[in-house]
Structures are given as C-alpha cells and as structure tokens.
C-alpha cells in the first residue's frame, strides 16, 4: 500500500535513482534474502551512481567537445611515438589539480583533437569543468559578446573553468587586439587553472604567429612554463578512420 506514495515522495525529492532502484527491489524476490541494511545500502549506492552519471553527462555537454572521445579508446597500436607513461599520468587528472598546462603538437590528421578530447572526457569523469574552443571560434565569441554586452559573463567562464582547451592554435596569425584578449584570459588563469593547447606547429614556431612581439612573450610565458608537452608523430590517420561529431566514436 505504501509503494506508490513512497515512490512519489522520492521523485518529488528528486531522488529518481532511489525511486527506480526501490521499484526494482520490490520486483526482485532475491531481495528478500538480504537484510534491511544491505538493501538500503544498495538503494543509496544506486542513487549516488545515478547522480554522478548525470553530473558527468552535464559536464561533458557543457564542455562542447568537438568529438566524442573516451580515454579507453586511445589507439596506442598505430605508430605515432605516443608517450604512453605521460598519457597515463595525464589521465589521472593530477596535472589539473596542480594547475599545469598541456601542449599537444603534431602534424594534421595524427589524432590531436581526439587525444585532447579523450583527456577532457577523463577530466569530466573526475568532476572537472572543461570548455573546448577552436581558436577562431573563441575570437568570434569574444567579438560577439562585446557586441551584445555579454563579454563579462564569457570572460568569467573562460577564467574560472578548470580546463580550457584551445584547438587549432597557430592556423592563422594572431593580431594585436586578439593577443590582448588572449593575454587577459591566460593571465587570470595562470597557476589557478589549466590550459591545453593543440597545434600543428612545434612550440618553438608559435612566437612568430603573433603580430606583437611583447604580447607574444607575455602569452607564451604564461603557457609554456608549468606545461607538459605531448608530441604526436606519424602519418595522417584520416585515411583509415574519420573523426565523427559528438555522438559517434573513432578511436585515435
């Protein structure tokens, strides 16, 4: 008699996982063999797992990753000179806790975007807030936000996110105004949050892509120090597999 009122109350309390697990227990005769403490423990565990899964799903949605990439799908078999010990270390998330940066470089098509998105997925699973941007989209959003008055909110988000990913770094020259915007963002993040850069260019060629040498020095100083470097080598993998949009999967 108390089944439906109890479930209704659990749902009103937003304990959806607990309500679902409770109903399943009522339909499973094996539950009668367990003590009250054991059954209650299973209910609490299910509610906790369900809430954690919803939280991770939200973090992944907010991250706006370019591709759906799971850490367990990273391809170590294709010859790319991957630093497996470093990747394993990065997957633990300790670099984010210590507020280090990550610089991922390599030619086009070797799986840089998949790699950084896989690392971002691992970070989300560990509860870190992540935001992915292509450099061109970042500068575009900054211009638009200044036009509609929402720049303060955008700057606050970029400053406080645990991991800011900037992909396609160095594809186009960075002008003076763009450099200033980038410096403001990175200056507020240094030693407080982590930034990940993915670029086709070796790090020692980044400097020449900035229009202003002084701004270039300041930006690279905030990125390169306290940064891990992951170089990916080899031929393009796009002949064998296609990077799918979010919702698909292509291990790289």
C-alpha positions as CSV (number, residue, x, y, z in Angstrom):
1,X,0.0,0.0,0.0
2,X,2.9,2.3,0.7
3,X,4.6,1.6,-2.6
4,X,3.2,4.4,-4.8
5,X,3.2,7.2,-2.1
6,X,6.8,6.3,-1.2
7,X,7.9,6.4,-4.8
8,X,6.0,9.7,-5.4
9,X,7.8,11.3,-2.5
10,X,11.2,10.1,-3.6
11,X,10.5,11.6,-7.1
12,X,9.4,14.9,-5.5
13,X,12.6,14.9,-3.6
14,X,14.5,14.5,-6.9
15,X,15.7,11.1,-5.8
16,X,15.0,9.5,-9.2
17,X,17.7,6.8,-8.9
18,X,16.5,5.8,-5.4
19,X,12.9,5.6,-6.6
20,X,13.8,3.4,-9.6
21,X,16.0,1.1,-7.5
22,X,13.3,0.8,-4.9
23,X,10.8,-0.3,-7.5
24,X,13.3,-2.9,-8.9
25,X,13.9,-4.3,-5.4
26,X,10.1,-4.8,-4.9
27,X,10.0,-6.8,-8.1
28,X,13.1,-9.0,-7.3
29,X,12.3,-11.8,-4.9
30,X,16.0,-12.3,-4.2
31,X,16.0,-9.0,-2.3
32,X,14.1,-10.8,0.5
33,X,17.3,-12.7,1.3
34,X,19.1,-9.5,2.2
35,X,19.0,-7.6,5.4
36,X,17.5,-4.2,5.7
37,X,21.0,-2.6,5.9
38,X,22.1,-4.5,2.7
39,X,19.0,-3.4,0.8
40,X,19.2,0.2,2.0
41,X,22.9,0.2,1.0
42,X,22.1,-0.9,-2.5
43,X,19.5,1.9,-2.8
44,X,21.9,4.6,-1.6
45,X,24.7,3.3,-4.0
46,X,22.3,3.4,-6.9
47,X,21.2,6.9,-6.1
48,X,24.8,8.0,-5.8
49,X,25.8,6.4,-9.1
50,X,22.8,7.8,-10.9
51,X,23.6,11.3,-9.6
52,X,27.2,11.1,-10.5
53,X,26.4,9.9,-14.0
54,X,24.0,12.8,-14.5
55,X,26.7,15.2,-13.3
56,X,29.3,13.8,-15.7
57,X,26.8,14.0,-18.5
58,X,26.2,17.7,-17.8
59,X,30.0,18.4,-17.6
60,X,30.5,16.7,-21.0
61,X,27.6,18.6,-22.5
62,X,29.0,21.9,-21.1
63,X,32.5,21.1,-22.4
64,X,31.2,21.2,-26.0
65,X,34.0,18.8,-27.2
66,X,34.5,18.6,-30.9
67,X,34.4,14.8,-30.8
68,X,33.1,12.1,-28.5
69,X,36.4,10.5,-27.3
70,X,36.8,8.0,-24.5
71,X,40.2,7.5,-22.8
72,X,39.9,3.8,-23.2
73,X,39.7,4.2,-27.0
74,X,43.0,5.9,-27.4
75,X,44.9,4.0,-30.0
76,X,48.4,3.0,-28.9
77,X,48.9,0.4,-31.7
78,X,49.3,2.9,-34.6
79,X,52.9,4.1,-34.8
80,X,52.7,7.7,-33.5
81,X,55.5,7.8,-31.0
82,X,53.0,8.3,-28.2
83,X,54.4,8.8,-24.7
84,X,52.3,6.2,-23.0
85,X,53.6,6.9,-19.5
86,X,52.8,10.6,-19.9
87,X,49.3,9.9,-21.2
88,X,48.6,7.6,-18.4
89,X,49.7,10.2,-15.9
90,X,47.6,12.9,-17.6
91,X,44.5,10.6,-17.4
92,X,44.8,10.6,-13.6
93,X,43.9,14.3,-13.6
94,X,46.8,15.2,-11.3
95,X,48.0,17.8,-13.7
96,X,44.7,19.6,-13.4
97,X,44.8,19.5,-9.6
98,X,48.3,21.0,-9.8
99,X,47.2,23.6,-12.4
100,X,49.7,22.6,-15.0
101,X,49.2,23.2,-18.7
102,X,49.4,20.8,-21.6
103,X,50.8,21.5,-25.1
104,X,49.9,18.9,-27.7
105,X,51.7,19.2,-31.1
106,X,51.9,17.2,-34.3
107,X,51.0,17.3,-38.0
108,X,47.5,17.3,-39.2
109,X,45.5,14.1,-39.1
110,X,47.5,12.3,-36.4
111,X,44.7,12.5,-33.8
112,X,45.5,15.6,-31.7
113,X,41.9,16.6,-31.4
114,X,40.8,13.1,-30.4
115,X,43.6,12.9,-27.8
116,X,42.7,16.2,-26.1
117,X,39.0,15.3,-26.2
118,X,39.8,11.9,-24.6
119,X,41.8,13.7,-21.9
120,X,38.9,16.1,-21.4
121,X,36.4,13.3,-21.1
122,X,38.7,11.8,-18.3
123,X,38.7,15.2,-16.6
124,X,34.9,15.4,-16.7
125,X,34.6,12.0,-15.2
126,X,36.7,13.2,-12.4
127,X,34.5,16.2,-11.8
128,X,36.5,18.9,-13.5
129,X,34.8,21.6,-15.6
130,X,36.1,21.7,-19.1
131,X,35.5,24.0,-22.1
132,X,36.7,23.3,-25.7
133,X,37.3,26.0,-28.2
134,X,38.8,26.3,-31.7
135,X,40.8,29.4,-31.7
136,X,38.8,31.0,-34.5
137,X,35.5,30.3,-32.6
138,X,37.0,31.8,-29.4
139,X,37.9,35.1,-31.0
140,X,34.5,35.1,-32.8
141,X,32.6,34.6,-29.5
142,X,34.7,37.4,-27.9
143,X,33.7,39.8,-30.6
144,X,30.0,38.9,-30.5
145,X,29.9,39.0,-26.7
146,X,31.3,42.5,-26.7
147,X,28.6,43.5,-29.2
148,X,25.7,42.2,-27.2
149,X,27.1,43.1,-23.7
150,X,27.7,39.5,-22.5
151,X,31.5,39.7,-22.6
152,X,31.8,39.9,-18.8
153,X,30.0,36.6,-18.4
154,X,32.1,34.9,-21.1
155,X,35.3,36.2,-19.6
156,X,34.3,34.9,-16.2
157,X,33.6,31.5,-17.6
158,X,36.9,31.4,-19.5
159,X,38.8,32.5,-16.4
160,X,37.3,30.0,-14.0
161,X,36.8,26.8,-16.0
162,X,39.1,24.1,-14.6
163,X,40.4,23.1,-18.1
164,X,40.3,25.5,-21.1
165,X,41.1,23.7,-24.4
166,X,42.3,25.8,-27.3
167,X,42.5,23.8,-30.5
168,X,43.9,24.7,-33.9
169,X,46.4,27.0,-32.3
170,X,48.6,28.8,-34.9
171,X,46.5,28.2,-38.0
172,X,46.2,31.9,-38.6
173,X,48.2,34.9,-37.4
174,X,47.1,36.5,-34.1
175,X,46.5,40.2,-34.3
176,X,47.2,42.8,-31.6
177,X,43.7,43.1,-30.3
178,X,43.2,39.3,-30.3
179,X,46.6,38.9,-28.5
180,X,45.4,41.3,-25.8
181,X,42.2,39.4,-25.3
182,X,44.1,36.1,-25.1
183,X,46.6,37.6,-22.6
184,X,43.8,38.8,-20.4
185,X,42.3,35.3,-20.3
186,X,45.5,33.5,-19.7
187,X,46.8,36.0,-17.1
188,X,43.7,35.3,-15.0
189,X,44.2,31.6,-15.3
190,X,47.9,31.2,-14.6
191,X,48.7,29.0,-11.6
192,X,45.0,28.8,-10.8
193,X,43.6,26.6,-13.7
194,X,44.9,24.5,-16.6
195,X,45.0,25.3,-20.2
196,X,45.5,22.8,-23.1
197,X,46.8,23.9,-26.5
198,X,46.7,21.7,-29.6
199,X,48.7,22.9,-32.6
200,X,50.2,21.6,-35.9
201,X,53.2,23.8,-35.2
202,X,56.1,22.9,-33.0
203,X,56.2,25.1,-29.9
204,X,59.3,27.0,-31.0
205,X,57.4,28.3,-34.0
206,X,54.5,29.8,-32.0
207,X,56.2,33.1,-31.3
208,X,56.2,34.2,-35.0
209,X,52.5,33.9,-35.4
210,X,51.8,36.9,-33.1
211,X,51.7,40.4,-34.6
212,X,53.2,42.0,-31.5
213,X,56.4,40.6,-30.0
214,X,55.8,41.9,-26.5
215,X,52.4,40.3,-26.3
216,X,53.7,37.1,-27.7
217,X,56.4,36.9,-25.0
218,X,53.7,37.5,-22.3
219,X,51.3,34.9,-23.7
220,X,53.8,32.2,-24.2
221,X,55.4,32.8,-20.8
222,X,52.0,32.0,-19.2
223,X,51.6,28.9,-21.3
224,X,54.9,27.2,-21.7
225,X,56.1,27.3,-18.1
226,X,54.5,24.6,-15.9
227,X,53.4,22.8,-19.0
228,X,53.6,19.1,-20.1
229,X,54.4,18.6,-23.8
230,X,52.9,15.8,-25.8
231,X,54.2,15.3,-29.3
232,X,52.3,13.1,-31.7
233,X,54.1,12.0,-34.8
234,X,53.3,9.8,-37.9
235,X,51.2,9.8,-41.0
236,X,47.6,11.0,-41.0
237,X,45.0,8.6,-39.6
238,X,42.2,10.1,-41.6
239,X,42.7,7.7,-44.5
240,X,41.7,4.8,-42.2
241,X,39.2,6.5,-39.9
242,X,37.0,9.6,-39.8
243,X,36.7,11.8,-36.8
244,X,33.0,11.7,-36.0
245,X,31.0,14.5,-34.5
246,X,29.8,14.2,-30.9
247,X,27.6,11.2,-30.7
248,X,29.9,9.0,-32.7
249,X,33.2,7.4,-31.9
250,X,36.5,7.0,-33.7
251,X,39.4,5.8,-31.6
252,X,42.6,7.7,-32.4
